[in-house]
């Protein structure tokens, strides 16, 4: 039936479009961290790099939602590609700080879900 084909086509379009947005933003972050040295931020142990690193998945989300795609899928693929390429271009301090930040964020999200569900 035409509606089933239309729904399948819409799903594929949204999924592939969101994937492309996430991958492109992540590759942009890898190029930025490779070419621009942000670790000289006044001895704050990678704070600037970590803050910029956190902004890229948010940008992928906002761009995807802005053009009518799935922000969650964009963040997923942005994170996968960033964990493979971008992390190699960070300073050691920024790597440690970002791992700690995302670990705390994951624990807070898990706690919120368990409190909310009961």
C-alpha positions as CSV (number, residue, x, y, z in Angstrom):
1,X,0.0,0.0,0.0
2,X,1.2,3.5,-0.7
3,X,1.1,4.7,2.9
4,X,3.4,1.8,4.1
5,X,5.9,2.6,1.3
6,X,5.7,6.3,2.2
7,X,6.3,5.6,5.9
8,X,9.2,3.3,5.1
9,X,10.7,6.0,2.7
10,X,10.2,8.7,5.4
11,X,11.9,6.5,8.0
12,X,14.9,5.8,5.7
13,X,15.2,9.5,4.8
14,X,15.1,10.7,8.4
15,X,17.5,8.0,9.6
16,X,20.1,8.5,6.9
17,X,19.8,12.2,7.0
18,X,20.3,12.3,10.8
19,X,23.2,9.9,10.5
20,X,24.9,12.1,7.9
21,X,24.4,15.2,10.1
22,X,25.9,13.4,13.1
23,X,28.9,12.1,11.2
24,X,29.6,15.4,9.5
25,X,29.5,17.3,12.8
26,X,31.8,14.7,14.4
27,X,34.3,14.9,11.5
28,X,34.2,18.7,11.7
29,X,35.1,18.4,15.4
30,X,38.0,16.0,14.7
31,X,39.3,18.4,12.1
32,X,39.0,21.4,14.5
33,X,40.7,19.6,17.4
34,X,43.5,18.5,15.0
35,X,44.2,21.9,13.6
36,X,43.5,24.2,16.5
37,X,45.4,23.8,19.8
38,X,43.0,24.6,22.6
39,X,45.0,23.1,25.5
40,X,46.7,26.4,26.4
41,X,43.8,27.7,28.4
42,X,45.7,29.2,31.3
43,X,46.4,25.9,33.2
44,X,42.7,25.0,33.7
45,X,43.4,21.3,32.8
46,X,41.6,21.0,29.5
47,X,38.5,23.0,30.5
48,X,38.2,24.9,27.2
49,X,38.7,21.7,25.1
50,X,36.1,19.9,27.2
51,X,33.6,22.7,26.8
52,X,34.0,22.9,23.1
53,X,33.8,19.0,22.9
54,X,30.4,19.1,24.6
55,X,29.1,21.7,22.2
56,X,29.5,19.5,19.1
57,X,26.8,16.8,19.9
58,X,24.5,19.6,20.9
59,X,25.1,21.3,17.5
60,X,24.3,18.0,15.8
61,X,21.1,17.7,17.8
62,X,20.0,21.3,17.1
63,X,20.8,21.1,13.4
64,X,19.0,17.8,12.9
65,X,15.9,19.0,14.8
66,X,16.0,22.3,12.9
67,X,15.8,20.6,9.5
68,X,13.1,18.0,10.6
69,X,15.4,15.0,11.2
70,X,16.0,13.0,14.4
71,X,18.3,14.7,16.9
72,X,18.7,11.5,18.9
73,X,20.1,9.6,16.0
74,X,22.4,12.5,15.1
75,X,23.8,12.6,18.6
76,X,24.2,8.8,18.6
77,X,26.3,8.8,15.4
78,X,28.1,12.0,16.4
79,X,29.2,10.3,19.6
80,X,30.3,7.2,17.9
81,X,32.4,9.0,15.3
82,X,33.8,11.5,17.9
83,X,34.8,8.6,20.2
84,X,36.8,7.1,17.3
85,X,38.4,10.2,15.7
86,X,38.1,13.3,18.0
87,X,39.4,11.7,21.2
88,X,42.8,11.1,19.6
89,X,43.2,14.9,19.0
90,X,42.5,16.0,22.5
91,X,45.2,16.7,25.1
92,X,45.6,14.2,28.0
93,X,44.0,16.7,30.5
94,X,41.0,17.2,28.2
95,X,40.6,13.5,27.6
96,X,40.6,12.8,31.4
97,X,38.2,15.8,32.0
98,X,35.8,14.8,29.3
99,X,35.7,11.1,30.4
100,X,35.0,12.3,34.0
101,X,32.3,14.8,32.8
102,X,30.5,12.2,30.7
103,X,30.7,9.6,33.4
104,X,29.1,12.0,35.9
105,X,26.5,13.0,33.3
106,X,25.6,9.3,32.6
107,X,25.3,8.6,36.3
108,X,23.0,11.6,36.9
109,X,20.8,10.6,33.9
110,X,20.6,7.0,35.2
111,X,19.7,8.3,38.7
112,X,17.0,10.6,37.3
113,X,15.4,7.7,35.3
114,X,15.3,5.4,38.4
115,X,13.8,8.2,40.5
116,X,11.3,9.1,37.9
117,X,10.2,5.5,37.2
118,X,10.2,4.5,40.8
